Amino acid sequence: MSGVEHSSYYDRRMRQSPALIRARRPYLFKNTVLGLGISSFALGVYAYTIHVIGQDDFDDVQVPSEPAQSIQQRTQQAQQTAQIQTQAQALAKK
């Protein structure tokens, strides 16, 4: 054998047997209704959130008149400052 014991609910090709289908039949409708209910609740929360956020006008947010310096410009300025400081220290030692 291949190490997998035979189950009466599945055939050799691992398809559902008629016994498994009969055993699951009483729960099919209840599970479907519950799944639809949970999905409806999640979609309702999502739609409500998008609706409420869409009404916000963001008047309290201050927008800067000029864009902030980019990270690259900041690093270049930091490197230039470091070079100036090392040059000043070298001149001070002489």
ROTI-808376 format. One line per 2 residues: their letters; for each residue x, z, y of N, C-alpha, C, O. Coordinates in pm, whole numbers, plus 50000, padded with zeros to 5 digits. Last residue first. Example, Ala and Ser with C-alpha at 12.3 -4.5 7.8 and 13.67 -1.06 7.14 Angstrom:
2
SA	51285:50708:49775:51367:50714:49894:51290:50787:50003:51341:50804:50114; 51319:50780:49431:51230:50780:49550:51320:50780:49670:51424:50846:49668 $
This chain:
94
KK	54713:51167:57225:54835:51106:57278:54877:51174:57399:54978:51138:57458; 54471:51290:57180:54586:51338:57104:54717:51284:57160:54821:51347:57144 $
AL	54297:51141:57334:54320:51280:57371:54443:51336:57300:54512:51422:57355; 54285:50901:57197:54348:50904:57329:54380:51047:57372:54481:51070:57439 $
AQ	54143:50986:56971:54278:50932:56955:54352:50933:57089:54471:50964:57092; 53902:51061:57087:53983:51163:57021:54125:51115:57004:54220:51193:57019 $
AQ	53815:50813:57176:53839:50919:57274:53925:51029:57213:54012:51084:57280; 53782:50682:56931:53879:50631:57029:53913:50739:57132:54029:50753:57171 $
TQ	53576:50835:56823:53706:50834:56755:53815:50781:56849:53928:50830:56848; 53373:50779:57011:53420:50916:56993:53557:50919:56924:53644:50997:56963 $
IQ	53340:50506:56971:53382:50555:57103:53437:50696:57091:53538:50729:57153; 53247:50505:56707:53373:50439:56742:53426:50489:56875:53546:50511:56890 $
AT	53005:50642:56737:53109:50700:56653:53245:50637:56684:53346:50707:56687; 52867:50460:56899:52894:50595:56949:53007:50659:56869:53094:50724:56927 $
QQ	52849:50247:56719:52922:50230:56844:52958:50366:56904:53069:50384:56953; 52687:50361:56522:52822:50318:56489:52907:50302:56615:53024:50340:56616 $
AQ	52454:50403:56668:52523:50519:56610:52667:50483:56575:52758:50563:56595; 52384:50140:56727:52416:50232:56836:52493:50354:56784:52585:50401:56850 $
QT	52331:50051:56467:52438:49989:56546:52480:50080:56660:52599:50095:56688; 52114:50209:56400:52239:50226:56325:52356:50163:56401:52467:50215:56398 $
RQ	51925:50113:56587:51966:50254:56590:52099:50274:56517:52186:50346:56565; 51896:49851:56503:51950:49878:56636:51999:50021:56646:52103:50048:56706 $
QI	51781:49896:56250:51911:49828:56261:51974:49854:56397:52094:49878:56405; 51538:50009:56309:51638:50091:56240:51776:50028:56253:51875:50099:56267 $
SQ	51428:49921:56637:51435:49901:56493:51546:49989:56435:51634:50036:56506; 51252:50110:56875:51374:50041:56832:51376:50030:56681:51331:50118:56608 $
AP	50900:50044:56919:51013:50134:56898:51134:50055:56851:51121:49947:56793; 50756:49822:57160:50781:49862:57021:50904:49954:57013:50998:49941:57091 $
ES	50589:49949:57447:50696:49869:57388:50718:49913:57244:50699:50031:57211; 50369:50114:57479:50369:49986:57549:50477:49893:57494:50459:49771:57494 $
PV	50205:50274:57199:50319:50259:57290:50320:50120:57353:50278:50022:57291; 49883:50400:57195:49965:50289:57150:50081:50274:57247:50058:50263:57367 $
QV	49727:50689:57091:49802:50628:57201:49894:50521:57143:49974:50548:57054; 49406:50745:56976:49541:50708:56936:49610:50638:57053:49558:50540:57106 $
DD	49146:50781:57048:49236:50894:57069:49381:50862:57032:49469:50945:57055; 49007:50559:56968:49034:50576:57111:49136:50686:57137:49205:50683:57239 $
FD	48924:50467:56713:49063:50502:56736:49098:50511:56885:49209:50473:56924; 48671:50420:56621:48723:50327:56721:48867:50358:56761:48927:50282:56836 $
DQ	48503:50414:56311:48600:50482:56396:48661:50382:56492:48699:50271:56453; 48352:50267:56137:48290:50307:56263:48387:50375:56358:48355:50392:56475 $
GI	48505:50238:55909:48482:50120:55991:48420:50153:56126:48433:50075:56220; 48479:50483:55789:48606:50450:55853:48590:50330:55945:48655:50322:56049 $
VH	48216:50457:55689:48248:50561:55787:48378:50529:55860:48386:50546:55981; 48247:50241:55507:48150:50234:55617:48185:50334:55728:48182:50300:55846 $
IT	48433:50339:55328:48466:50220:55405:48373:50209:55526:48417:50171:55635; 48279:50554:55224:48406:50578:55291:48446:50460:55379:48488:50479:55493 $
YA	48063:50419:55105:48039:50514:55214:48168:50537:55293:48165:50540:55416; 48199:50273:54905:48126:50202:55011:48101:50293:55131:48115:50251:55245 $
YV	48302:50489:54748:48391:50390:54808:48322:50319:54926:48381:50307:55033; 48066:50613:54666:48164:50687:54745:48258:50592:54817:48290:50612:54934 $
GL	47955:50398:54520:47886:50454:54635:47979:50532:54725:47973:50520:54847; 48138:50367:54313:48121:50257:54409:48049:50306:54535:48080:50259:54645 $
AF	48095:50615:54184:48227:50581:54237:48217:50470:54341:48281:50477:54446; 47823:50590:54110:47867:50698:54198:48001:50665:54263:48018:50685:54383 $
SS	47835:50369:53939:47755:50362:54061:47797:50470:54160:47805:50444:54280; 47992:50474:53732:48041:50360:53810:47966:50348:53942:48026:50320:54046 $
IG	47820:50672:53638:47951:50710:53692:48008:50598:53778:48065:50623:53884; 47603:50508:53553:47585:50615:53652:47716:50655:53717:47723:50670:53839 $
LG	47719:50345:53359:47664:50283:53480:47645:50387:53590:47667:50358:53708; 47784:50546:53171:47888:50463:53232:47841:50397:53360:47914:50392:53458 $
LV	47524:50637:53105:47621:50727:53166:47734:50649:53235:47774:50685:53346; 47419:50404:52988:47356:50462:53108:47453:50555:53179:47463:50552:53302 $
TN	47597:50375:52771:47584:50270:52870:47524:50324:52999:47574:50294:53108; 47551:50610:52626:47685:50584:52682:47680:50477:52790:47751:50487:52890 $
KF	47282:50568:52554:47321:50685:52635:47456:50662:52702:47473:50692:52820; 47303:50334:52394:47222:50335:52516:47264:50450:52608:47279:50429:52728 $
LY	47480:50423:52183:47508:50305:52265:47433:50308:52398:47493:50287:52503; 47414:50622:52009:47488:50660:52129:47510:50544:52225:47554:50566:52338 $
PR	47290:50504:51790:47215:50602:51870:47284:50637:52002:47218:50678:52097; 47504:50325:51687:47384:50274:51753:47310:50380:51836:47269:50348:51947 $
RA	47711:50423:51534:47728:50422:51680:47602:50384:51755:47592:50409:51876; 47624:50388:51275:47656:50524:51320:47668:50531:51472:47638:50635:51531 $
RI	47598:50109:51258:47478:50194:51246:47505:50334:51299:47417:50394:51360; 47870:50043:51280:47776:49994:51380:47648:50077:51377:47594:50112:51483 $
LA	47966:50161:51048:48013:50210:51179:47918:50165:51290:47889:50241:51382; 47834:50005:50855:47811:50150:50860:47855:50208:50994:47786:50295:51049 $
PS	47937:49748:50891:47797:49774:50927:47766:49924:50934:47681:49965:51013; 48266:49796:51035:48176:49772:50922:48032:49795:50968:48010:49856:51073 $
QR	48481:49633:51257:48381:49736:51233:48292:49698:51116:48250:49583:51101; 48802:49529:51128:48678:49501:51200:48578:49611:51167:48588:49675:51063 $
MR	49044:49532:50989:49018:49631:51094:48901:49594:51184:48902:49624:51304; 49055:49382:50765:49105:49319:50887:49077:49405:51011:49085:49357:51123 $
RD	48930:49543:50576:49074:49521:50565:49134:49457:50690:49253:49476:50717; 48693:49731:50777:48731:49651:50663:48882:49626:50664:48953:49684:50746 $
YY	48596:50063:50858:48666:49941:50895:48700:49863:50768:48732:49922:50665; 48474:50284:50751:48416:50229:50873:48484:50099:50917:48433:50030:51006 $
SS	48614:50379:50538:48488:50313:50508:48425:50250:50632:48332:50171:50620; 48959:50311:50527:48850:50381:50590:48722:50306:50563:48720:50183:50563 $
HE	49249:50343:50337:49127:50266:50360:49020:50356:50421:48994:50465:50371; 49553:50437:50496:49449:50458:50398:49324:50380:50436:49299:50354:50554 $
VG	49853:50279:50530:49729:50310:50600:49619:50322:50497:49594:50229:50419; 50063:50200:50375:50074:50330:50437:49949:50370:50514:49939:50484:50559 $
SM	50026:49968:50235:50099:49960:50361:50108:50093:50432:50159:50097:50544; 50082:50000:49880:50000:50000:50000:50085:50000:50125:50205:50029:50119 $
